[in-house]
């Protein structure tokens, strides 16, 4: 039986007006019995390319996100490992800050260049691990001045001041 152009147009309009859902099946008249008779498949909706695309997309995306998740965990672990392997620990930094506050009471972040040697000498008398050979540095002026020169600290304000972060 042939349908007229009007009937074809009506069926197209009905398809466009039909609500779309995830349970949309190709045969609008299919029911439980027609699916059962078709071995659990809906009537004419299987597209092998779409199925292959869906499974490959799911597999590839899940592998990418799994690798990304593992990379984030490993990166965090390596960052923590690097932080604990530093030769400077928090106690050394705290002792440095305590001594710095004695030489910079206004907390400007700078000490005068003529007090740097006194600061190094005071710091070498603590348990701070920032200064190697603390005893030699505190006793011998030549070794202390060589140590200060080896630090290569940049000076500010025409060589009159040293900045906190540069000295640390």
MARBA-694467 format. One record per residue (C-alpha): residue in three letters; x, y, z. Coordinates in steps of 0.2 Angstrom, whole numbers, padded with zeros to 4 digits, always signed. Example, Ala and Ser with C-alpha at 12.3 -4.5 7.8 and 13.67 -1.06 7.14 Angstrom:
2
ALA+0062-0022+0039/SER+0068-0005+0036/
END
This chain:
168
UNK+0000+0000+0000/UNK+0007+0017-0005/UNK+0006+0032+0006/UNK+0003+0049-0001/UNK+0014+0064+0002/UNK+0003+0070+0016/UNK+0004+0054+0025/UNK+0023+0054+0024/UNK+0024+0071+0030/UNK+0013+0067+0045/UNK+0024+0052+0049/UNK+0039+0063+0049/UNK+0031+0076+0060/UNK+0026+0063+0072/UNK+0044+0057+0073/UNK+0050+0074+0076/UNK+0037+0077+0089/UNK+0039+0061+0098/UNK+0048+0063+0115/UNK+0066+0057+0114/UNK+0073+0047+0128/UNK+0087+0034+0131/UNK+0074+0020+0129/UNK+0070+0026+0112/UNK+0068+0011+0100/UNK+0068+0011+0082/UNK+0051+0003+0080/UNK+0038+0014+0089/UNK+0026-0001+0090/UNK+0038-0013+0098/UNK+0033-0021+0114/UNK+0039-0034+0126/UNK+0034-0048+0115/UNK+0042-0041+0099/UNK+0058-0039+0108/UNK+0057-0056+0116/UNK+0054-0064+0099/UNK+0069-0055+0092/UNK+0081-0063+0105/UNK+0081-0047+0116/UNK+0085-0035+0102/UNK+0075-0020+0097/UNK+0068-0020+0080/UNK+0081-0014+0068/UNK+0091-0002+0080/UNK+0108-0011+0080/UNK+0122-0002+0071/UNK+0138-0011+0073/UNK+0148+0005+0070/UNK+0140+0014+0084/UNK+0142+0000+0096/UNK+0161-0001+0091/UNK+0163+0017+0093/UNK+0154+0017+0110/UNK+0165+0003+0117/UNK+0181+0010+0110/UNK+0177+0027+0117/UNK+0173+0020+0134/UNK+0189+0010+0134/UNK+0200+0024+0128/UNK+0193+0037+0139/UNK+0194+0026+0155/UNK+0212+0022+0151/UNK+0216+0040+0149/UNK+0208+0045+0165/UNK+0216+0030+0174/UNK+0233+0035+0169/UNK+0230+0053+0173/UNK+0224+0049+0190/UNK+0239+0038+0193/UNK+0251+0051+0186/UNK+0244+0064+0199/UNK+0246+0052+0213/UNK+0264+0048+0208/UNK+0268+0067+0206/UNK+0262+0071+0223/UNK+0272+0057+0230/UNK+0288+0062+0222/UNK+0285+0080+0227/UNK+0283+0075+0245/UNK+0299+0064+0244/UNK+0308+0078+0237/UNK+0303+0089+0251/UNK+0309+0077+0264/UNK+0325+0074+0255/UNK+0331+0092+0256/UNK+0346+0096+0267/UNK+0337+0110+0276/UNK+0323+0106+0288/UNK+0310+0116+0297/UNK+0320+0118+0313/UNK+0335+0125+0303/UNK+0323+0138+0295/UNK+0315+0142+0312/UNK+0333+0145+0320/UNK+0337+0156+0305/UNK+0322+0167+0307/UNK+0325+0169+0326/UNK+0342+0175+0323/UNK+0337+0186+0309/UNK+0324+0195+0320/UNK+0338+0200+0331/UNK+0346+0209+0317/UNK+0330+0215+0309/UNK+0319+0221+0323/UNK+0308+0231+0312/UNK+0305+0216+0300/UNK+0310+0226+0284/UNK+0317+0210+0277/UNK+0335+0217+0276/UNK+0350+0218+0287/UNK+0364+0230+0285/UNK+0380+0223+0276/UNK+0391+0227+0291/UNK+0380+0215+0302/UNK+0380+0200+0290/UNK+0396+0193+0298/UNK+0389+0195+0315/UNK+0373+0187+0310/UNK+0383+0172+0302/UNK+0393+0171+0318/UNK+0377+0170+0329/UNK+0369+0158+0318/UNK+0385+0146+0318/UNK+0383+0146+0337/UNK+0366+0138+0336/UNK+0361+0120+0331/UNK+0357+0126+0314/UNK+0362+0115+0300/UNK+0363+0128+0287/UNK+0381+0132+0290/UNK+0393+0118+0288/UNK+0408+0117+0300/UNK+0399+0128+0312/UNK+0413+0128+0325/UNK+0427+0133+0312/UNK+0416+0147+0305/UNK+0412+0154+0323/UNK+0431+0153+0328/UNK+0441+0158+0313/UNK+0438+0175+0305/UNK+0446+0169+0288/UNK+0435+0154+0286/UNK+0420+0164+0291/UNK+0423+0177+0278/UNK+0427+0164+0265/UNK+0411+0155+0269/UNK+0401+0172+0267/UNK+0410+0175+0250/UNK+0406+0158+0244/UNK+0387+0161+0247/UNK+0388+0175+0233/UNK+0373+0184+0241/UNK+0367+0199+0230/UNK+0368+0215+0239/UNK+0355+0230+0238/UNK+0355+0248+0240/UNK+0373+0250+0234/UNK+0380+0236+0244/UNK+0373+0242+0260/UNK+0359+0229+0263/UNK+0356+0210+0261/UNK+0339+0203+0259/UNK+0331+0189+0270/UNK+0327+0177+0256/UNK+0344+0179+0247/UNK+0353+0175+0263/UNK+0342+0161+0267/
END
